Amino acid sequence: MQGDMIRLVIFASILDYASANGQCRTAINIQGMRLEGFVFSRMSASAPHICDVRCEREIACQSYNYNRKEKICELNNRTKEARSGRLRLDPAWFYIKRLNERACNFDFEDGIGGWETTGTAFIYQPTFGDNPIARGRESAKLQGDWWVGGAENRPRKGSPPGGQHPDGSDPPRGTLTSPCFRIVGKNISFLIGGGCNVSVIRVELIVNNQTVRKETGNCEETMHRKSWHVEEYIGQIARVRLLDETACCWGHINFDDLKGDIICPHDLDKEKCEEVERA
């Protein structure tokens, strides 16, 4: 048995591929190994690059297994890091992990492009600077220069400090929903402030069109770092939604710096996101 193990050469290499948008992406290739338990699609593929293209086109695909002899491709919705014990010794296969996705960090430093709004609560967002201080309120404790504050109206650097929503800090209602992203690890965190009644003021994590996590502020303008444990949703597509359903009594939400174990593939457009959510 030991001799067989010695004769079986297992090695890892770094492969570069040209993706559909012309960018170079990298994959880790482990010969003689197969990831089990996370296959969501199986198909014939005459060559490894065909399997690679299939994985590139599937939002849920994080890695794949390929059998050169039988010319079979298996797409996985997780990587070996998710459950290392599932990576099995099998000389007929090799395992490839995709690394082309970029880490997400929704910090509003580049605006709120891609976020969808309803109602009027977030129509003047994002907010520049520590705007509440100019009105004699608590510091928002924002990350960077930009953040989301439902009571604020300072959408440009040149806007007067202290500007408040013209309809008042609490009356406006509405939602602000993030672009979709893929969960790839155990934790997601964010800064949140404003109202503290989770039934009417909150941030939600939405997976498969269902709200699976909720959080709210502390009834102060200052934002605090809070987090969700999301291990059971690894590999799934998600969104975050800010919800303001009240016109009274701390009826606004402050939010910034959504980050964690999430990735934003370059091809994760709205149509593909909706396809995954409907599946």
C-alpha positions in Angstrom: 0.0 0.0 0.0 2.8 2.4 0.9 4.5 1.6 -2.5 1.3 2.5 -4.3 1.1 5.8 -2.4 4.7 6.6 -3.3 4.1 5.8 -7.0 1.0 8.0 -7.1 2.4 11.5 -7.7 0.2 14.3 -6.4 1.2 17.8 -7.2 -0.4 21.2 -7.2 0.2 23.8 -9.9 -0.9 27.3 -10.7 -2.8 27.7 -14.0 -3.7 30.9 -15.8 -6.7 31.1 -18.0 -8.2 33.9 -20.1 -11.7 34.6 -18.9 -14.6 35.7 -21.0 -14.0 39.3 -20.4 -10.3 39.1 -21.4 -9.0 39.2 -17.9 -6.5 36.7 -16.6 -7.7 34.5 -13.9 -5.9 31.9 -11.8 -6.8 28.4 -10.6 -5.2 25.9 -8.3 -4.8 22.4 -9.9 -4.4 19.4 -7.6 -3.7 16.2 -9.4 -5.0 12.9 -8.1 -7.6 14.5 -5.8 -11.4 14.8 -6.0 -13.7 17.0 -3.9 -16.8 15.0 -2.9 -20.1 16.1 -1.5 -20.6 19.4 -3.3 -21.3 18.5 -6.9 -24.3 20.4 -8.3 -23.8 19.6 -12.0 -22.1 16.7 -13.8 -21.5 16.5 -17.6 -19.3 15.1 -20.3 -16.3 17.3 -21.3 -13.8 16.3 -24.0 -11.0 18.4 -22.4 -10.4 20.2 -19.1 -10.8 23.7 -20.6 -14.4 22.9 -21.5 -15.0 22.1 -17.8 -13.3 25.4 -17.0 -15.6 27.3 -19.3 -18.7 25.6 -17.8 -17.5 26.6 -14.3 -16.8 30.2 -15.5 -20.4 30.5 -16.7 -22.0 29.1 -13.5 -22.4 31.6 -10.7 -22.6 28.8 -8.1 -19.4 27.1 -9.3 -16.4 27.6 -7.0 -14.3 24.6 -8.1 -14.5 21.5 -10.3 -13.3 17.9 -10.6 -12.2 16.5 -14.0 -11.6 12.9 -15.0 -9.3 12.8 -18.0 -9.9 9.1 -18.8 -13.7 9.2 -18.7 -13.8 12.8 -19.7 -16.3 13.8 -17.0 -16.6 17.2 -15.4 -18.1 17.8 -12.0 -18.9 21.4 -10.9 -18.7 22.0 -7.1 -20.5 24.8 -5.2 -17.7 24.9 -2.6 -14.0 24.5 -2.4 -11.8 22.2 -0.4 -11.4 24.9 2.3 -15.1 24.6 3.1 -14.7 21.0 4.2 -11.1 19.8 3.8 -12.1 16.3 4.8 -14.1 15.9 1.6 -11.0 16.1 -0.6 -10.3 12.5 -1.5 -7.4 10.7 -3.0 -8.4 9.5 -6.5 -5.7 9.2 -9.2 -8.2 9.3 -12.0 -9.3 12.9 -11.2 -7.9 16.3 -10.6 -9.4 19.2 -8.6 -9.3 22.9 -9.6 -10.3 25.8 -7.5 -11.4 29.0 -9.1 -9.7 32.2 -7.9 -11.0 34.8 -10.3 -13.7 36.3 -8.1 -12.8 39.5 -6.2 -13.6 40.1 -2.6 -16.6 42.3 -1.9 -16.4 45.3 0.3 -19.5 47.5 0.1 -18.1 50.6 1.7 -19.8 53.2 -0.5 -16.5 55.0 -1.3 -17.5 54.7 -5.0 -21.2 55.5 -4.5 -24.1 53.1 -4.4 -24.0 51.9 -8.0 -25.9 48.6 -8.3 -27.9 49.1 -5.2 -31.7 49.3 -5.8 -33.9 51.8 -3.9 -37.6 52.0 -3.2 -39.5 54.8 -1.4 -37.7 58.0 -0.4 -35.6 57.1 2.6 -32.4 56.6 0.7 -32.7 59.0 -2.3 -29.9 61.3 -1.0 -27.4 58.6 -0.4 -24.5 58.0 0.1 -23.5 60.6 2.7 -20.2 62.4 2.7 -18.3 62.8 6.0 -19.5 62.6 9.6 -22.6 64.6 8.9 -24.5 64.2 12.2 -21.7 66.0 14.1 -22.5 69.2 12.2 -26.0 69.1 13.7 -24.7 68.5 17.2 -25.4 64.8 17.2 -23.2 61.8 17.9 -20.5 60.8 15.5 -21.5 58.3 13.0 -18.1 56.6 13.3 -18.1 55.8 9.5 -15.4 53.9 7.7 -13.7 56.0 5.0 -15.5 59.1 3.7 -18.9 57.8 2.6 -21.7 55.9 4.3 -25.5 55.5 4.2 -27.7 57.5 6.6 -31.4 57.6 6.1 -31.7 61.0 7.9 -28.9 62.6 6.0 -28.7 64.9 2.9 -25.1 65.5 2.0 -24.7 63.5 -1.2 -21.6 65.5 -2.5 -18.4 66.7 -1.0 -19.5 70.3 -1.7 -22.8 69.9 0.0 -23.3 72.0 3.2 -22.3 70.0 6.4 -25.2 68.9 8.6 -27.8 68.6 5.7 -30.8 66.6 6.7 -33.4 64.8 4.6 -35.9 67.5 3.5 -38.8 65.4 4.6 -37.3 65.0 8.1 -35.0 62.5 9.7 -37.7 59.9 10.5 -40.7 60.2 8.2 -39.2 58.9 4.9 -39.6 55.2 4.4 -38.1 52.8 1.8 -35.5 50.1 1.1 -32.0 49.9 -0.2 -30.9 46.5 -1.6 -27.4 45.5 -2.5 -26.1 43.8 -5.6 -26.0 40.1 -5.1 -22.9 38.3 -3.9 -21.8 34.7 -3.1 -21.2 33.6 0.5 -17.9 31.7 0.7 -17.2 31.5 4.4 -18.6 31.7 7.9 -18.9 35.5 8.6 -20.3 38.7 7.3 -20.0 42.0 9.2 -21.1 45.6 8.8 -21.5 48.9 10.7 -25.0 49.8 11.7 -26.6 52.6 13.6 -29.9 54.6 13.8 -33.1 53.0 15.0 -33.3 50.0 17.3 -36.7 48.5 16.6 -35.9 45.4 14.5 -39.5 45.0 13.5 -39.5 48.2 11.5 -35.8 49.3 11.1 -33.3 46.7 10.1 -30.7 45.2 7.8 -31.6 41.8 6.3 -29.6 39.0 4.7 -31.7 37.5 1.9 -30.9 34.0 0.6 -33.2 32.3 -1.9 -35.7 35.2 -1.6 -36.0 34.5 2.2 -34.8 36.7 5.0 -32.4 34.5 7.0 -30.7 37.1 9.2 -31.7 40.5 10.7 -30.0 43.2 12.7 -30.8 46.7 13.9 -29.1 49.7 15.4 -28.8 51.0 19.0 -31.0 54.1 18.8 -28.0 56.4 18.3 -26.4 57.9 15.2 -23.1 56.1 16.0 -22.6 52.9 14.0 -21.2 49.7 15.7 -19.7 46.6 14.1 -22.1 43.7 14.1 -21.8 40.3 12.3 -23.7 37.3 11.2 -22.6 33.7 11.3 -23.5 32.3 7.8 -21.7 29.0 7.5 -24.9 27.1 6.5 -25.2 29.4 3.4 -21.7 28.9 2.0 -21.9 28.7 -1.8 -25.2 30.4 -2.0 -26.1 33.8 -3.6 -27.3 36.5 -1.3 -28.2 40.2 -1.0 -28.4 42.6 1.9 -31.4 44.9 2.2 -31.8 48.0 4.4 -35.4 48.4 5.5 -37.1 51.5 6.9 -40.8 50.9 7.6 -41.5 53.5 10.2 -42.0 57.3 10.2 -41.6 57.6 14.0 -39.1 57.5 16.7 -35.6 56.7 15.4 -37.2 55.9 12.1 -34.0 55.8 10.1 -31.0 53.5 9.6 -27.3 54.2 9.3 -25.1 51.6 7.5 -21.5 51.2 6.2 -18.7 48.8 5.4 -20.4 45.5 4.5 -17.7 42.9 4.2 -16.5 39.4 5.1 -16.6 36.0 3.5 -18.3 37.2 0.3 -17.2 37.4 -3.3 -18.4 39.4 -6.3 -17.6 37.6 -9.5 -17.1 39.9 -12.5 -20.0 38.3 -14.4 -22.5 38.4 -11.5 -25.0 40.7 -13.3 -28.6 41.2 -12.3 -30.1 38.7 -14.7 -27.8 35.9 -13.5 -28.4 36.8 -9.9 -32.2 36.5 -10.4 -31.8 33.2 -12.2 -30.0 31.7 -9.2 -32.6 33.2 -6.8 -35.4 31.6 -8.8 -33.8 28.2 -9.0 
